[in-house]
Amino acid sequence: MATDIKLDQNGGDWLIVEGRILKATAHDFMLDSPARRRGGPSAFRRALVHDEQDGLTINFAGDYPGGVTVHGNLVVTGDLKVANTALNATIASLQVAVARLHGTTDRVDTLEKSVESIIQILGAVAIPPWRTKKEVEEGDDMGMSTQSAEQLGLVVQYEIDQLNPNFDHEDVISIRPPAGTVVMPGATVVVKINLQG
């Protein structure tokens, strides 16, 4: 492909450089529009710098006080290093919290199994998170093992809400006592449902 430099393009204020590769032997590339400046820490606007560690630095020394904005997808290959000390400390704290959460998850699983064992020994039941009137009356047919009120030995008392726009016909709006509460068989559970008709 032939190279060309075209001056005064697109109404006279564009410079177009044509070619397959554009090489500059300078170490700083400055992109500076005086009309868009807002002050800032530097008199320069170094967009790209071939730095002294043989790296490419964008917005060298924070010359652009507005920072760097990336629109669209950003793909990073290799290690991602954060130079901001406060942000590094936050990331480290999050990593510690995630590690603790993994340990907490194991303890919560153990606790849940213990509670389930105690419930079985007492002959108690936990109120399920029913989503529809059909689940209350027939259990879950989606394979999630939600038992019906009858299967659990619970007495259901319905409260009706008419034409609630946030729920479909016969959706459960609320359960009292709430789902997850442990009760003895024979207990009464108040289920509020929405009726569209």
Steps between C-alpha positions, in 0.01 A plus 500: 500500500632841408537760772361852482450801722191700413467853635188712540252210469130494598441872487859596557555396863601134459844352441485146362801268502463192280718194530518154653719596797559840661822508701629780720840487669392746770420374852197726565181535297305808610135547416400849611194711419540839672121557482438186707755562775376534859829574667668207670829397657705521183562744219521198269239261364704182446252248362752223436853473637766239429613501862840428657401142591441432126125506562215692343336744740162657425429846651857530628524663847123556495542784248131475407308602816183345357667158502469227238163372382460177305179451305411146399672179599842504665718193460809467721749221440768434758506627858289796608694718744344792687731785595250681727595407858148550641348287225762229556413496871129473415564211262712323763220547757248356257722199437525437876122540535438252218736249663317543832166467323605161361568383855172655617311318225631168631390592854156612378457169312588309819261713703218444248550123519496515881178702499342254255593213734349677801182574303467132408556387861233742626260403223479867398484638146636809329255715305598486130546805275181432303469716189148411382171373640560179305828441688322559831240238409699250290868564564759578238494316169830662388720252687592742782347280774262766634231312690136601518336621821310171522820293467651700786186481713444874497168682503479777242290812537483711182490877482404645162645805326312609186670614180845564647704617196824358641379138503338255260174318567527275809860606574596499868551854630599416857511215752451535880703372678757557223659224294774320692323528835496170690154401630331186624255310275148635548619862511304759300679684222345814348569524127408819313440444129416724208186444293469675165129414460 
